[in-house]
Amino acid sequence: KNKQPMTIGGSLAVHERAVGAVDITLQSDDFKVAANKTADLKFDTDVHITGTVRAPKVEGSVEVEPGTIDVADVLRLASSRNAYSTTATEIAPENSAGPEPTTPPLPGMFDALELRLGLAIPGDLLLKGNNIKPANAPIDVGDMNAYVGGAVSIEKAPGARLRLIGEVNTIRGSYTFQGRRFEILRDGTVLFTGNPLRDLDPTLDIRTQRMIQAVAARVN
């Protein structure tokens, strides 16, 4: 009953009023990171942060407790963002010598970040959604309720892009399309290869089955 959901401890080196070296441990037990329409998630974490504030190094593990992610709402939020951002620019006069030279900006914290986290999903994470509609799809692709589990490594080298490496498996569930219900078969895979060219887009191998007049119809 006295268990703390999250503890943070460690040290920050301060020199001339600026924070430098970092050595922080972050641990949590059933710590709620989301509780809304999109997701209900709690994590157990054991993470160690070293390096500096401008160039942190994050290592450790994160375990997902039983929870829910609304896939339909995630896709809705992702597709509602403007794909193109614009910024106002000024046109210099013809006789202008051009802008004054500036010092190149320091890389941002995320760009300098070194990350290696192990993400464990024990098998009771529910991916659900009604009227799931990917971006630019003419119609929705149906409803889903699927429990998944697996292990994924989240990695990033300084100056590089984020990579996901690992596999998430289907445990049980159902998929409904235009009034027809299919059972999701065990050991389907969502495979993250870590290929930076594919960004965070995984390879899918999901199998479903529906009994039609004593005949098993399967859809991959």
C-alpha positions, 0 to 999 in steps of 0.5 A: 500500500505504501508502494510509490508509483514512480521514483527518480533519483541521481545527480546533476552536475552544475558548473557556472549556473549551467547543468552539465553531466547527468546521472539519474535513475527513473523507476516506476511500478504501475505508473499511469502514462495515459488514461483517456479515449486514445489509450489507457496505459501503465508502465513498469520502468527501470531507466538510467539517464547519463551523459549531459543535458544537451546529449543524454544517453538513455538505457533501460527497460519498460514493461507495459501493464495490461492496458488498451490502445484505441487504434481508430483514435490513434489513426484519426489523430495522426491523419488530422495533423497537417502534413505540410508546415509553412513558415513565412519568409522575407525576400531581400531587396535586390541590392541587399548584401544578404543576411549576416552570417550566423553561428550554426545552431547546436544540435537539438537534444533529440538529435543528440540523444542516444537511446536503447530501451527494451519494451516488453509487452506480456500479452495482455495489451488490447488493440481495439477500434471501431470503424478504423480508417487509415489516412486517405482510405475511401472507407473504413477497414472494419473493427478490431479487438486483439490482444498482443504481446512481444518485445521491441527494442527502441534504439537511436544513435546520436544524429540518427533516426529512431529505430524499432527492432522486434516482434509483436504477436497476436494472442487472440481477438476478432476482426469484423468487416462489413458485418462479417466477424473473423477470429484473429489466429494466434502467432500473427506478427507485427515485425519491426525490422529497424530499417530506417527507410521504412521509418516506423512502418512494420511488416504485418502477417496477420491471419484470421479465420471464419467458419462458413457452412462448416468450412474454415475460410482464412484471410491473411 
